[in-house]
């Protein structure tokens, strides 16, 4: 299982998962960054957007929060063992880079002292 990916994307070619995600996007009123029912300016197509148009700032915030929670439920979270392994690898890598940069800094300072000093 791949860490940090969507469950729906775990099987490439899973048409049902793709269709489900596409239907969710369309049902939410957003499709490729364009608002549903948005037409040419002045043609009146933007009116009648349904319940979403009537929501106030708190309603929009609540909708955003619910959508965030729904997306987080799709994520495959790492196990404790994977988390400790990845954390250890990152810490070791950072320490190695710190060591390399320290040696380079010390070496360049010696060269500068020799040339100008």
RARA-V909723 format. One line per field, one symbol per residue. ss: DSSP state (h for helix, s for strand, l for the rest). burial: # if it has 24 or more other C-alpha atoms within 12 Angstrom, else .. A space follows every 10 residues. Layout:
ss=???
burial=???
//
This chain:
ss=lllllshhhl llllhhhhhh hhhhhhhhls sllsslllll lllllllllh hhhhllhhhh hhhhhhhhhh hhhhsllllh hhhhhhhhhh hhhhhhhhhh hhhhhhhhhh hhhhhhl
burial=.......#.. .......... .......... .......... .......... .......... .......... .......... .......... .......... .......... .......
//
